Amino acid sequence: MPHPSTLSGAFAQPFPEQVAFLRQKLGNLVPTTAWDDMEGADHDTGFMVAGAVKADLLTDLAAATDKAIAEGRGIEEFRRDFRDTVAKNGWTGWTGEGSVKGEAWRVGVIYRTNSYTSYAAGRHAQLLDGDFKYWIYRHGASREPRVEHLSWTGLALPPSHQFWVTHYPPSDWGCSCYVVGASSDRMVARLGGDLSKTLPDNWQKRDPKTGEMMGIGKGWSYAPGASVAGTVSAMAGKVRNWDYATAKAFMSSLPQPQVDALSQSYRALPSTADDARRFAQAVLDERAPAGGAVVRTLGIVPSAQADEILALAGRNVSGFDFRLAPDAVRHIKSNHGDAATEAPRGQVPVSAADYANLPAILSQPDAITGPDVSDIGEMLIHYTRAIAGKRYTVTLAINRAYRSLSLKTMFIGKGKP
């Protein structure tokens, strides 16, 4: 598995334990006024962004961070979502605000800190599950390496060594050091370790300025993920069975208000609208969607909508998500993609750009109607919403096998409903 420091951005492809670590933090969004309001292992079980106090702001930031990392999107996509979140919530006074360099620094701190710690925590769970004889410290090739971190490169110590309790990386802001496991002496050498290398007698000497051990940043003398390794391993088993790697299965373990808030925030991200548009364009161009995604999720159905659908159709869709698959895009192109066909109906053709409106339509429809039954016996529900002079009607099939409201078709009328 590549280490984040060797890849573009923080990493290219997240792995199950990493995603599990991120997701188990979403159940505890912690408002803070300063970066050190949370300490050490508290970061294993809570999500924070320094200075983010309001619940809506923190939820939006959590959704943006989770999406960027869990879906392997990279920092540029996160940057756009961050800007939108800040503007939408009217967040001011945050460190870095007011300059291009300041914003770039703050975005980088949030993204990379969560990337590196989630990577480290996921690896910690894997290392414990692997039952390795040695753990090996590896430097992350930072542009400005810390002298102490360089001195630890190649250290091969038993997993039970006290060093890993306080020095398991990352050990400071921007630290990209990492650990690999070895099951034999020969494997240690092959992975760049050195069994003859030992720690100096004063390796636990403290920095008089920070109070932490030398080479450890203030607040970093803990092993990210160690306190939740068992939980992460258990959750990772579920992650491997998800049929698409976006926020769905894990949500069922959260309280309903948090599920609703996170899912609504997920749909409100500019990148989610872009995802839907790009997915549709790829299908229309007859090429594979980015990342090889077979389907896209657009988040969990809000509980209020689930109640409305239960009253309308007698079907319980609580915990279902909105599902976008290639067949639906092809069907819409065939039936509602041609101007000559749509004009006599008082409609306009659906283009890939219209799919960018799907998240907003599904989050806040003007009306939900139905049920109807398709020609193959599916129960159908209709969402309508007027956007920019167009009247969108989105038809969704209740799919109990996938626990989804799956896009069936969409057409666009002119004017308001």
N, C-alpha and C positions, 0 to 999 in steps of 0.2 A: 504494500500500500504506500503510495507516495506521501511524503510529508508536505504540509502546506507551504513551507518555505521554498520548496522546489518547484512550485507551480505558479501560474499566473493568478494574481489576486491572492486570496488566502488558500484556496484549494479548488480543485475542479469538481470532484465528485465526493459528496459527503458519504459516510458509511453508517450502517444502522445504529451502532452504539453512539455515534456522534449526534445523530438526529434524536435518538431517545433521550440523551442528556439535555438537549435543548428543549424538547417538548415537555419533559417533566418539570422544568422550571416555569412553564407558562401558567401553571396553576397558582403561582404565588408572585404576583406583580407587586413590587415593593416601591412605594414612593420615597424619594430621597431628595435632600437638598444639597448634599455634597458627596464626592466619590467615596469617601471613607465612612459613610453611614452604614454600610454593610461591611463585614470583615470576614476574611478567611473562608472557611467552609460554608458560611451562610450563602455564598455565591453559588454553591452547588444546588441549592433548593429554591432560590429566588432570582427573579429577573429585575434588574434595575438599570436606569440610565441616570447618571448624576444630574440632579436639578429637575428631573421630571416628577412632578408631584401629582398633577391631575390624572385621574383614572383614565379618561378618554385618551389623553396624550400618551400615557404609558402603554395602554393597550395597542394603540396604533404603532408605536415604536417597537413593541414586542412582535407584532405581526410582520412588520417590515424586516426586522432582524431575522426572525425565524424563516421567513420566505427566502431571503437572500442566501442564507447559509444552508438550510435544509434542502433547498432545491439547487444549490450550487450555482447561483446566479452571478456572484461577483460584486465587487464594490461599486461599480458604476451604476448598476441598477438600484442598489441600496441607496446611493447618493440621491437619485431622483426621488425615490420614495421618502427619504428623509426630508428633503426640501418641501415636498407636498404636505407631509405630516406636520412640520413646523408651521407652515403657512395656515393650514386648515385649523390647527388648534390655537393659533395666535401665541405661540411660545416665544417669549423674548427673554433676554437676560442670560441665555445659556452661554457657557464658555466657548469661545470661538466665533460667536455671532458678530457680524458686521464686516467681515473681510473674506475674500476668496480663500486666502491661506488659512484663516481661522476655521472656516467651515470645512475645508478639506482635512484639516487636522482632526476636528471633532468627529467627522464621519469616519475617518480612518481608525480613530481610537475605538469607537463603538463597534465597528465591523470587525476589526482585527482582534480585539480583545475577546469578543464572543466567538470568533472563528478559532483562535488558538486554544482558548480554554475548553471549548466543546470538543475540539480535536483531541486535546490532552486527556480529557475526561473519558472520551470514548475509547482511546487507546488504553487507559488505565484499566477499564473493565475488560478489554481484550487480553491484556497482559495477565491479569489475575485468572481469567478463564483458561489461559494457555499453560498455566502451571510451569513457567520457565525457571531454569536454574539461576539465571542471571538476568538482570536488567542493565542495559548499557545506555549511558548518557551520550547524546549526540548534539553537537552544536548546530544551530539552524542557519548558519551562514549569513548572519546579519551584516549590514553594511558597516555598522559601528559596533563591533563585538565587545562585550564586556569581558574584561580580563579574567575574572573568576570563572565565567561560564566557559571560556576557552580552556581553562585549566582543568575543568571537569570532563572535557570531551574524551571519550574512550573509557571512562570509569565503568567497570563491570562489577556490580555488587549484587548480593542476594536480594530478592524482593523484600525480605524482612528487615533490611538494614535501615537504621534510623535516618540515614541520608534522604531516603525517598519520602519520608514523612514531611520534611520541611523543604527539600530541594527538588522535588519532582517538578519539572517545568510545565508551563512558563513560570518564571520566577520574578518577573518585573514587566512593566509596560513595554510592549513591543517585542518581548522575548519570544523567539521562535524555536528555541531548543526543544528537543523531543527525546523520547526513550524507546528503545527497541528491546525485544526479548531474545534470549539465546538459551537453547536447551542443552548445550554442551560447550566444553572449552574450545573446541575447534570452531564452533559456530560463532563464538565471541570474536575470534580473530577475523572471521569472514565478514562480520558486520561492523568492523572498525573498532572493536573493543580491545583493551589491553589489560590482561589479568595481573600484570606486574605493577600496574599503576595503583597507587594507594592515596588515601586522603591524608593531608597533613594533620598533625596533632591538634592544631588550632582551627580546624575547619568550621567549628561552631562559634568562632569569635564574632562578637557583635559590633555593628557599625555604631559609633557613638551618636551619629546624627539621626539615624532612623530607628535604632533599637533593634533592628533585624540583623540576622547573620550576614556577614560580608557577602556581597553579590546578590542578595535578596532584596527586592524593592519593598517599600513599606506596604504592608498588607498582603504580601505575596508568599509568606512562609507557610504554605499549605499545599497539599497535592490536589489539584483540581479533579473533582469526580470521585475521590477516594471515599467520601462519606455516603455516596449513593451508588457505588459500583454494582451492588447486587440488584438494585432497582433498575439501573440502566441495562444490565445484561438481560433481565427478564423482559423489559420493554422491547429490547432489540429483537427478540424472537418474534414479537408482533410486527415490528417494522418490516422484517423480511417477508412477511406475508401480505403486506399491503399491495393492492393491485396498481396503485400509482402513488408516487412518493410526495404527496402534499398533505396538508392538514386535514385529516379525516378520522382515521381509526382512533388515534390517541384522544381526540376530543371527547369521546364518550365517557372518559374517566373524570372530566372536569365538571364542576357545578354548571348548571344550564346558563346562568347569567354570563359566565365567563366564556362559554362556548359561543353564545350569541354575539358578545362583544368582539371576540377575536375573529370570528368568521366575517362579521360585518366590516371590521377593519381590513381583513384580508382582501375582501372584494373592492374596498375603496382605494386600494393602492394603485397608482398609475401603472405599475408593472403588471398587475393582474389583468387590467384592461388590454395592455399590450400583448400579454400572453394569449388571450382569447383571439385577438386580431391576427397575431402571427400564426397561431395554430390553424385558423381558418384559411389564411393565405397559403400556407404550406399544403393543405389538403387540396385547395383549388388549383395550385400549381403542380399537383400530383408528385409531390416530394415529401420526404419524411419530415414531420415537425421537429423543431429544435430539441436536441437531447433524445430523440427517438421516442418521444412520448406517444403512447398508443391512445390515451385519453387525457383530458384535463379535468380537474375538479375546480369548481368555483366556490368552494366552501360549503359549510353546513347550512341546511335550511333553518332559518330563524324559528324559534319555538312558537312565536305568535302566528307565523305562516303555517306551521305544522298543525296548530289548533284549528286554523281556518280551513285547511284542507280536510282535516278529520271531520269537521262539521259539514263540509260540502260533499265529500266523497265517501266518508265512512272508512277511510284508510289512515292508519297511523304511520306517518312519515317522520316521526321524531328521530333525530340522529342521521337522517338521510343527508346526502350532499347533492349539489347540482353538478351534473355530469355532461361534459362535452366530448363527443366522439366523432370520428371522421365520417361515418355513415350519415349523421345528421347534416353535416356541412354539404355533403354531396346531394342529399335529398333537397335541401334548401336551394342549392344552385339549380337543380333540375326543375323545381317547381316554382321558385320565386326569384330566379336570378336573371331573367331576361326582360328588358324594358318593353319589348313588343307584346309580351304576354301579360305583364303586370299593368300596363297602362289602361286596358279596357276594364280592369278590376278596380281602378282608382288607386292603384298601388305603385310603389317604386321598387326597382330591383334591389335585392339584398347584396351588398358587397362585403368584402373582408373587413372593411373599416367599420361596418355596422356591428360586428361581433364585439368590438371594444365597448359597446354600450351594454352588453349582456350583464356584467357584474352589477351595474347600477339598476337595471331593470329587475333583476332577481332580488336585490336588496330592498328596493322600495318601489314595488309596482303600484300603479294607480288602482288596479283592481286584480283580483284573482277570481276566475270563474271556472265552471265545470260542474260535474265531470262529463266527459264524452268518452266514447270507446272507439279505438282505432280499428282499421279493417282486419287487424290480426289479434284483436281482443285486448289491447292495452288500455288501461284507464288513463285518460288524458286530463290535464289541468292547464288552464291558459292564464298567462300573466300579460297584462297590458300596461304600457306607459308611454306618455308623450315626451319626446326629447327633441329639442331644436326644430320644431315644426313637423316632426314625423311621429306617427302613431305606431309603435311597435307592438306586435302580438307574438308572444313566445309560447309555444306549446310544448309541454313536458310530459313524458310518460312516467308513471309510477312504476319503478322497476324494483321489485322486492328482492330479486336475486342479488343485485348490486347495492341494495339499500340506497338508491339514488332516484332523484328526479332527473331523468335523462332528456336532453334536448331532442325533440322530435322534429319540429319545424319552426320557422319564423317568417313572418311577412310584415311589410311596412306600408301603412296607409298614410295619406296626406292629412295634415292638420291635427287638431286636438280630438280626443275621444268624444 
